[in-house]
């Protein structure tokens, strides 16, 4: 009898199903992983709706299995894998480069033209009961770190890289526009890195209260001029607010995706205020630091998890995310439940 397992498939825009698929052993250099916790986020929603940038550029195509925020347990190893063992608890990076091109050699593997990207580009994601994954992208996690904390290491690593780049040239005050998962992770990361004056701007009062429950300052609107600004809402009002909040010589980091090709901005204001605007994609080179941040308790990202679902209820999980309920922050799917 052929062994099978359940796997989430996005078959087209707003077409989601759970299929029984044949279980295949890991190939050379691969791990076979049983995912324990998998986060879904706004980017996954854009995949479902068909608006995600990789779909519009042709880098990704349906059908696909999402799930780039995950933690799991190694259950089998492919030929040539020597750095892992059955039973290891692991997390993994989303982009995995070829390892030999000029970008990979200098550590910019997230920009490798031949990369795979978990849940997006030629590498199925973790919304499945069994998951084949390249061992070179995996990292062990200590036994005392919960699987839900571990599943949030990927977005935490994205936030960490962005915050670290923003703080690299000084600045003692940070404002974060948007109180969703990535915005809150940016704020919590900045606090963990020693920045005391951190403000989260969020229009929804329930989200503001949630941020305050995490020990963060929160406000409905941005006021004043700030040296360090992060736009994490992925919205036109958020972008306009972020630009207005950025002071003379300030630095603005864009970490939220807006899901459309353009929004109007005042370029002259950026020039006349001598500001720096930069994007932040992925998390190359920072994973050991972020795992240590979580393992030592300086960050507990699972505090953001508000809802969990079984794999069979993935449609309900996406509907919960799509409803934009302010009480919903991070959703985790538990494939083994």
SEMAR-651158 format. One record per residue (C-alpha): x, y, z; residue number from 1. Coordinates in nm, 4 decimals, padded with zeros to 6 digits. Each point is the difference from the previous one (the first is absolute). Example, Ala and Ser with C-alpha at 12.3 -4.5 7.8 and 13.67 -1.06 7.14 Angstrom:
2
+----------+----------+----------+-----+
|        X |        Y |        Z | num |
+----------+----------+----------+-----+
|  01.2300 | -00.4500 |  00.7800 |   1 |
|  00.1370 |  00.3440 | -00.0660 |   2 |
+----------+----------+----------+-----+
END
This chain:
337
+----------+----------+----------+-----+
|        X |        Y |        Z | num |
+----------+----------+----------+-----+
|  00.0000 |  00.0000 |  00.0000 |   1 |
|  00.1309 |  00.3467 | -00.0911 |   2 |
|  00.0520 |  00.2253 |  00.3017 |   3 |
| -00.1735 |  00.3373 | -00.0177 |   4 |
| -00.0245 |  00.3147 |  00.2022 |   5 |
| -00.2144 |  00.3146 | -00.0044 |   6 |
|  00.1231 |  00.3166 | -00.1683 |   7 |
| -00.1495 |  00.3453 | -00.0541 |   8 |
| -00.0157 |  00.1043 | -00.3657 |   9 |
| -00.0775 |  00.3427 | -00.1407 |  10 |
| -00.1365 | -00.0970 | -00.3414 |  11 |
| -00.0756 |  00.3532 | -00.1195 |  12 |
| -00.1281 |  00.3337 |  00.1261 |  13 |
| -00.2233 | -00.0699 |  00.3027 |  14 |
|  00.0143 | -00.3754 | -00.0677 |  15 |
|  00.1300 | -00.1853 |  00.3036 |  16 |
| -00.0250 | -00.3693 |  00.0768 |  17 |
|  00.1574 | -00.2747 |  00.2123 |  18 |
|  00.1174 | -00.2917 | -00.2157 |  19 |
|  00.1220 | -00.3489 |  00.0819 |  20 |
|  00.3350 | -00.0309 | -00.1760 |  21 |
|  00.2575 | -00.2754 | -00.0263 |  22 |
|  00.2697 |  00.0114 |  00.2665 |  23 |
|  00.3425 |  00.0134 | -00.1670 |  24 |
|  00.3293 | -00.0587 |  00.1864 |  25 |
|  00.2520 |  00.2845 |  00.0182 |  26 |
|  00.2410 |  00.0392 | -00.2898 |  27 |
|  00.3747 |  00.0662 |  00.0230 |  28 |
|  00.0727 |  00.2900 |  00.2322 |  29 |
| -00.3580 |  00.0142 |  00.1248 |  30 |
| -00.1701 | -00.0465 |  00.3353 |  31 |
| -00.3447 | -00.1509 |  00.0403 |  32 |
| -00.1710 |  00.2079 |  00.2661 |  33 |
| -00.3270 | -00.0338 |  00.1887 |  34 |
| -00.1156 |  00.3633 |  00.0371 |  35 |
| -00.1328 |  00.0737 |  00.3482 |  36 |
| -00.1039 |  00.3666 | -00.0299 |  37 |
| -00.0394 |  00.2105 | -00.3152 |  38 |
| -00.0868 |  00.3678 | -00.0080 |  39 |
| -00.2084 |  00.1672 | -00.2678 |  40 |
|  00.0401 |  00.3691 | -00.0718 |  41 |
| -00.1054 |  00.2752 | -00.2358 |  42 |
|  00.2376 | -00.1260 | -00.2693 |  43 |
| -00.1721 | -00.3392 |  00.0078 |  44 |
| -00.3328 |  00.1794 | -00.0353 |  45 |
|  00.1361 |  00.1786 | -00.3075 |  46 |
|  00.0986 | -00.3410 | -00.1412 |  47 |
| -00.3542 | -00.1246 |  00.0547 |  48 |
| -00.1520 |  00.3095 | -00.1578 |  49 |
|  00.2437 |  00.0009 | -00.2924 |  50 |
|  00.1491 |  00.3443 |  00.0697 |  51 |
|  00.3389 | -00.1009 |  00.1427 |  52 |
|  00.2915 |  00.1505 | -00.1938 |  53 |
|  00.1650 | -00.3327 | -00.0851 |  54 |
| -00.3211 | -00.1098 | -00.1749 |  55 |
| -00.0280 |  00.3183 | -00.2024 |  56 |
|  00.3674 | -00.0166 | -00.1079 |  57 |
| -00.0229 | -00.3693 | -00.0904 |  58 |
|  00.2563 | -00.1108 |  00.2591 |  59 |
| -00.2708 | -00.2080 |  00.1653 |  60 |
| -00.3031 | -00.1782 | -00.1441 |  61 |
| -00.2966 | -00.2097 |  00.1072 |  62 |
| -00.0387 | -00.2658 |  00.1246 |  63 |
|  00.2149 |  00.0539 |  00.3067 |  64 |
|  00.0212 | -00.0923 |  00.3676 |  65 |
|  00.0578 |  00.3021 |  00.2255 |  66 |
|  00.1632 |  00.0126 |  00.3412 |  67 |
|  00.3280 |  00.1886 |  00.0451 |  68 |
| -00.0256 |  00.0522 |  00.3793 |  69 |
|  00.0399 | -00.3415 |  00.1577 |  70 |
|  00.1547 | -00.2281 |  00.2589 |  71 |
|  00.0164 | -00.3780 | -00.0051 |  72 |
|  00.1782 | -00.3238 |  00.0815 |  73 |
|  00.2390 | -00.1901 | -00.2261 |  74 |
| -00.1384 | -00.3486 | -00.0722 |  75 |
|  00.2332 | -00.1112 | -00.2808 |  76 |
|  00.3146 |  00.1170 | -00.1772 |  77 |
|  00.1025 | -00.0240 | -00.3616 |  78 |
|  00.3341 | -00.1102 | -00.1381 |  79 |
|  00.2918 |  00.2233 |  00.0939 |  80 |
| -00.1609 |  00.1652 |  00.3015 |  81 |
|  00.2440 | -00.0189 |  00.2920 |  82 |
| -00.0779 |  00.3016 |  00.2190 |  83 |
| -00.3442 | -00.1095 |  00.1199 |  84 |
| -00.1545 | -00.3018 |  00.1700 |  85 |
| -00.3464 | -00.1499 |  00.0255 |  86 |
| -00.1826 |  00.1751 |  00.2820 |  87 |
|  00.1710 |  00.3367 | -00.0457 |  88 |
| -00.2322 |  00.2965 |  00.0474 |  89 |
|  00.0564 |  00.2427 | -00.2852 |  90 |
| -00.1055 |  00.3198 | -00.1701 |  91 |
|  00.0957 |  00.1145 | -00.3476 |  92 |
|  00.0649 |  00.3050 | -00.2124 |  93 |
| -00.2316 |  00.0990 | -00.2813 |  94 |
|  00.2509 |  00.0850 | -00.2790 |  95 |
|  00.2713 | -00.2557 | -00.0742 |  96 |
|  00.2592 |  00.1068 | -00.2559 |  97 |
|  00.2086 | -00.2025 | -00.2416 |  98 |
|  00.3086 |  00.0553 |  00.2151 |  99 |
|  00.2417 |  00.0714 | -00.2858 | 100 |
| -00.1105 |  00.3230 | -00.1699 | 101 |
|  00.1509 |  00.3391 |  00.0845 | 102 |
| -00.2971 |  00.0992 |  00.2175 | 103 |
|  00.0092 | -00.3225 |  00.2013 | 104 |
|  00.3755 |  00.0264 |  00.0531 | 105 |
| -00.0370 |  00.3429 |  00.1657 | 106 |
| -00.2922 | -00.1194 |  00.2149 | 107 |
| -00.2827 |  00.1525 | -00.2034 | 108 |
| -00.1523 | -00.3397 | -00.0766 | 109 |
| -00.3520 |  00.1371 |  00.0406 | 110 |
|  00.0571 |  00.1818 | -00.3314 | 111 |
|  00.1508 | -00.2997 | -00.1839 | 112 |
| -00.1608 | -00.0208 | -00.3466 | 113 |
| -00.0097 | -00.3805 |  00.0294 | 114 |
| -00.1312 | -00.0141 |  00.3550 | 115 |
| -00.2943 | -00.2003 |  00.1187 | 116 |
| -00.2295 |  00.1626 |  00.2522 | 117 |
| -00.2030 | -00.2060 |  00.2434 | 118 |
| -00.3699 |  00.0226 | -00.0702 | 119 |
|  00.0557 |  00.2285 | -00.2996 | 120 |
|  00.2606 | -00.0986 | -00.2600 | 121 |
|  00.0674 | -00.3660 | -00.0922 | 122 |
|  00.0020 | -00.1163 |  00.3634 | 123 |
| -00.3335 | -00.1144 |  00.1467 | 124 |
| -00.0847 |  00.1488 |  00.3369 | 125 |
| -00.0701 | -00.1624 |  00.3344 | 126 |
| -00.3827 | -00.0079 |  00.0004 | 127 |
|  00.0127 | -00.3766 | -00.0204 | 128 |
|  00.0497 | -00.3010 |  00.2257 | 129 |
|  00.3320 | -00.0902 | -00.1679 | 130 |
|  00.2443 |  00.2512 | -00.1409 | 131 |
|  00.3155 | -00.0549 | -00.2073 | 132 |
|  00.2408 |  00.2851 |  00.0609 | 133 |
|  00.3656 |  00.0742 | -00.0944 | 134 |
|  00.2201 | -00.0713 |  00.3031 | 135 |
|  00.2250 |  00.2973 | -00.0801 | 136 |
| -00.2834 |  00.2379 |  00.0875 | 137 |
| -00.0892 | -00.1621 |  00.3335 | 138 |
|  00.0996 |  00.1021 |  00.3537 | 139 |
| -00.0340 | -00.1978 |  00.3215 | 140 |
| -00.1952 |  00.1467 |  00.2882 | 141 |
|  00.0592 | -00.0845 |  00.3683 | 142 |
| -00.2378 | -00.2410 |  00.1679 | 143 |
| -00.1341 |  00.2633 |  00.2404 | 144 |
| -00.1229 |  00.2289 | -00.2817 | 145 |
| -00.3665 | -00.0651 | -00.0738 | 146 |
| -00.1019 | -00.0935 | -00.3519 | 147 |
| -00.2224 |  00.3091 | -00.0174 | 148 |
|  00.2869 |  00.2282 |  00.0972 | 149 |
|  00.2164 | -00.1819 | -00.2544 | 150 |
| -00.2560 |  00.0399 | -00.2792 | 151 |
|  00.0246 |  00.3765 |  00.0471 | 152 |
|  00.3780 |  00.0077 | -00.0371 | 153 |
| -00.0319 |  00.0586 | -00.3769 | 154 |
| -00.2019 |  00.3252 |  00.0248 | 155 |
|  00.2029 |  00.1002 |  00.3058 | 156 |
|  00.3166 | -00.0404 | -00.2080 | 157 |
| -00.1469 |  00.2273 | -00.2683 | 158 |
| -00.0829 |  00.2590 |  00.2663 | 159 |
|  00.3414 | -00.0385 |  00.1659 | 160 |
|  00.1919 |  00.0575 | -00.3223 | 161 |
| -00.2072 |  00.3080 | -00.0796 | 162 |
|  00.0354 |  00.1508 |  00.3462 | 163 |
|  00.3729 | -00.0700 |  00.0132 | 164 |
|  00.0536 |  00.1649 | -00.3407 | 165 |
| -00.2074 |  00.2995 |  00.1056 | 166 |
|  00.1956 |  00.0421 |  00.3259 | 167 |
|  00.3404 | -00.0524 | -00.1637 | 168 |
|  00.0765 |  00.3733 | -00.0288 | 169 |
| -00.1401 |  00.1137 |  00.3339 | 170 |
| -00.3344 |  00.1406 |  00.1064 | 171 |
| -00.1627 | -00.0346 |  00.3389 | 172 |
| -00.3730 |  00.0175 | -00.0827 | 173 |
| -00.2071 | -00.2330 | -00.2185 | 174 |
| -00.3586 |  00.0201 | -00.1199 | 175 |
| -00.1674 | -00.3011 | -00.1609 | 176 |
| -00.3026 |  00.0592 | -00.2219 | 177 |
| -00.2314 | -00.3018 |  00.0203 | 178 |
| -00.0801 | -00.2243 |  00.2959 | 179 |
| -00.0248 | -00.3324 | -00.1827 | 180 |
|  00.2381 | -00.2908 |  00.0487 | 181 |
|  00.3018 |  00.1414 | -00.1802 | 182 |
| -00.0427 |  00.3464 |  00.1514 | 183 |
| -00.0239 | -00.1394 |  00.3520 | 184 |
|  00.3013 | -00.2243 | -00.0616 | 185 |
|  00.1981 |  00.3024 | -00.1192 | 186 |
| -00.0917 |  00.1921 |  00.3147 | 187 |
|  00.0745 | -00.2923 |  00.2328 | 188 |
|  00.3294 | -00.0664 | -00.1773 | 189 |
|  00.1051 |  00.3639 |  00.0311 | 190 |
| -00.0737 | -00.0136 |  00.3726 | 191 |
|  00.1964 | -00.3244 |  00.0323 | 192 |
|  00.2941 |  00.1685 | -00.1741 | 193 |
|  00.0004 |  00.2795 |  00.2562 | 194 |
| -00.2071 |  00.2736 | -00.1622 | 195 |
| -00.2269 |  00.1394 |  00.2724 | 196 |
| -00.2039 |  00.2658 | -00.1838 | 197 |
| -00.2149 | -00.2125 | -00.2332 | 198 |
| -00.3540 |  00.0910 | -00.1067 | 199 |
| -00.2500 | -00.2108 | -00.1950 | 200 |
| -00.2599 |  00.1940 | -00.2012 | 201 |
| -00.3216 | -00.1920 | -00.0592 | 202 |
| -00.3459 |  00.1312 | -00.0872 | 203 |
| -00.1885 | -00.2955 |  00.1499 | 204 |
| -00.0537 |  00.0463 |  00.3765 | 205 |
|  00.0006 | -00.3776 |  00.0648 | 206 |
|  00.3369 | -00.0297 | -00.1715 | 207 |
|  00.1345 |  00.2904 |  00.2033 | 208 |
| -00.1102 | -00.1715 |  00.3206 | 209 |
|  00.1641 | -00.3224 | -00.1176 | 210 |
|  00.3277 |  00.1850 | -00.0610 | 211 |
| -00.0221 |  00.1600 |  00.3440 | 212 |
| -00.0569 | -00.3442 |  00.1492 | 213 |
|  00.3377 | -00.0954 | -00.1447 | 214 |
|  00.1586 |  00.2902 |  00.1872 | 215 |
|  00.0195 |  00.2310 | -00.3022 | 216 |
| -00.1034 |  00.3615 | -00.0377 | 217 |
| -00.2841 |  00.0410 | -00.2504 | 218 |
| -00.1813 |  00.2961 | -00.1536 | 219 |
| -00.2761 |  00.0556 | -00.2566 | 220 |
|  00.2013 |  00.2392 | -00.2159 | 221 |
|  00.3578 |  00.1055 | -00.0583 | 222 |
|  00.1079 |  00.3401 |  00.1273 | 223 |
|  00.3319 |  00.1779 | -00.0099 | 224 |
|  00.3151 | -00.0789 | -00.1934 | 225 |
|  00.1836 | -00.3278 |  00.0555 | 226 |
|  00.3529 | -00.1044 | -00.0941 | 227 |
| -00.0953 | -00.3650 | -00.0544 | 228 |
| -00.3277 | -00.1076 | -00.1646 | 229 |
| -00.1347 | -00.3383 | -00.1100 | 230 |
| -00.3013 | -00.0340 | -00.2299 | 231 |
| -00.1513 | -00.3398 |  00.0800 | 232 |
| -00.3644 |  00.0423 | -00.0992 | 233 |
|  00.0398 | -00.0474 | -00.3754 | 234 |
| -00.2666 |  00.2669 | -00.0616 | 235 |
| -00.0099 |  00.3382 | -00.1710 | 236 |
| -00.1127 |  00.1836 |  00.3187 | 237 |
|  00.2797 | -00.1752 |  00.1879 | 238 |
|  00.2553 |  00.1058 | -00.2590 | 239 |
| -00.1162 |  00.3608 |  00.0104 | 240 |
|  00.0120 | -00.0054 |  00.3806 | 241 |
|  00.3505 | -00.1484 | -00.0051 | 242 |
|  00.1266 |  00.2650 | -00.2416 | 243 |
| -00.1513 |  00.2769 |  00.2107 | 244 |
|  00.1571 | -00.1413 |  00.3173 | 245 |
|  00.3518 | -00.0224 | -00.1457 | 246 |
|  00.2069 |  00.2975 |  00.1134 | 247 |
|  00.2865 |  00.1868 | -00.1648 | 248 |
|  00.2754 | -00.2474 | -00.0744 | 249 |
| -00.2286 | -00.2803 |  00.1181 | 250 |
| -00.0010 | -00.3571 | -00.1218 | 251 |
| -00.3151 | -00.1795 | -00.1112 | 252 |
| -00.0142 | -00.3778 | -00.0350 | 253 |
| -00.2766 | -00.1585 | -00.2099 | 254 |
| -00.0787 | -00.3496 |  00.1216 | 255 |
| -00.3699 | -00.0370 | -00.0866 | 256 |
| -00.1183 | -00.1112 | -00.3450 | 257 |
| -00.2908 |  00.1993 | -00.1442 | 258 |
| -00.1087 | -00.2556 | -00.2629 | 259 |
| -00.0246 |  00.2527 | -00.2822 | 260 |
|  00.2523 |  00.1523 | -00.2401 | 261 |
|  00.0084 |  00.3609 |  00.1217 | 262 |
| -00.1223 |  00.2577 |  00.2485 | 263 |
|  00.0585 |  00.3773 | -00.0284 | 264 |
|  00.2790 |  00.1481 |  00.2134 | 265 |
|  00.1618 |  00.3439 |  00.0215 | 266 |
|  00.3498 | -00.0568 | -00.1391 | 267 |
|  00.0983 |  00.3665 |  00.0502 | 268 |
| -00.0608 | -00.0278 |  00.3733 | 269 |
|  00.2425 | -00.2932 |  00.0187 | 270 |
|  00.2651 |  00.1973 | -00.1905 | 271 |
| -00.0472 |  00.3298 |  00.1851 | 272 |
|  00.0143 | -00.1734 |  00.3388 | 273 |
|  00.3073 | -00.2043 | -00.1002 | 274 |
| -00.1743 | -00.3222 |  00.1023 | 275 |
|  00.0910 | -00.3612 | -00.0636 | 276 |
| -00.2683 | -00.2460 | -00.1103 | 277 |
|  00.0798 | -00.3709 | -00.0237 | 278 |
| -00.1823 | -00.3251 | -00.0523 | 279 |
|  00.0511 | -00.3132 |  00.2035 | 280 |
| -00.0383 | -00.3442 | -00.1561 | 281 |
|  00.0459 | -00.3174 |  00.2006 | 282 |
|  00.2658 | -00.0774 |  00.2609 | 283 |
|  00.3378 | -00.1125 | -00.1352 | 284 |
|  00.2776 | -00.0612 |  00.2491 | 285 |
| -00.1853 |  00.0771 |  00.3242 | 286 |
| -00.1609 | -00.3299 |  00.0994 | 287 |
|  00.2472 | -00.1134 |  00.2689 | 288 |
| -00.0343 |  00.3401 |  00.1703 | 289 |
| -00.3806 | -00.0136 | -00.0109 | 290 |
| -00.0155 | -00.3592 |  00.1274 | 291 |
|  00.2208 |  00.1098 |  00.2901 | 292 |
| -00.2278 |  00.2984 |  00.0659 | 293 |
| -00.2974 | -00.2371 |  00.0322 | 294 |
|  00.1858 | -00.2787 |  00.1808 | 295 |
|  00.1265 |  00.2379 |  00.2701 | 296 |
| -00.3500 |  00.1377 |  00.0583 | 297 |
|  00.0744 |  00.3560 | -00.1121 | 298 |
| -00.2796 | -00.0488 | -00.2539 | 299 |
| -00.3061 | -00.2229 |  00.0325 | 300 |
| -00.1715 |  00.0412 | -00.3380 | 301 |
| -00.2737 | -00.2551 |  00.0738 | 302 |
| -00.1672 |  00.2708 |  00.2104 | 303 |
| -00.1320 |  00.1247 | -00.3341 | 304 |
| -00.1914 | -00.3226 | -00.0763 | 305 |
| -00.3730 |  00.0604 |  00.0429 | 306 |
| -00.1511 | -00.2927 | -00.1963 | 307 |
|  00.0950 | -00.3592 | -00.0846 | 308 |
| -00.1609 | -00.2367 | -00.2522 | 309 |
|  00.0402 | -00.3599 | -00.1096 | 310 |
|  00.1236 | -00.0662 | -00.3546 | 311 |
| -00.3458 | -00.1157 | -00.1083 | 312 |
| -00.1369 |  00.3411 |  00.1019 | 313 |
|  00.2431 |  00.2018 | -00.2115 | 314 |
| -00.2883 |  00.1615 | -00.1903 | 315 |
| -00.1417 |  00.1338 |  00.3248 | 316 |
|  00.3467 |  00.1234 |  00.0998 | 317 |
|  00.0348 |  00.2008 | -00.3217 | 318 |
| -00.3544 |  00.1325 |  00.0412 | 319 |
|  00.0937 |  00.1164 |  00.3513 | 320 |
|  00.3002 |  00.1839 | -00.1432 | 321 |
| -00.2015 |  00.1421 | -00.2900 | 322 |
| -00.2621 |  00.1428 |  00.2370 | 323 |
|  00.2537 |  00.2537 |  00.1346 | 324 |
| -00.1344 | -00.0466 |  00.3515 | 325 |
|  00.2067 |  00.2309 |  00.2256 | 326 |
|  00.0042 | -00.2772 |  00.2623 | 327 |
|  00.1901 | -00.2226 | -00.2440 | 328 |
|  00.3745 |  00.0497 |  00.0071 | 329 |
|  00.1871 | -00.3217 | -00.0848 | 330 |
| -00.1655 | -00.3212 | -00.1173 | 331 |
|  00.1752 | -00.3351 |  00.0310 | 332 |
| -00.1007 | -00.3238 | -00.1667 | 333 |
|  00.1005 | -00.3189 |  00.1809 | 334 |
|  00.0413 | -00.2689 | -00.2712 | 335 |
|  00.0471 | -00.2907 |  00.2403 | 336 |
| -00.3129 |  00.0729 |  00.2080 | 337 |
+----------+----------+----------+-----+
END
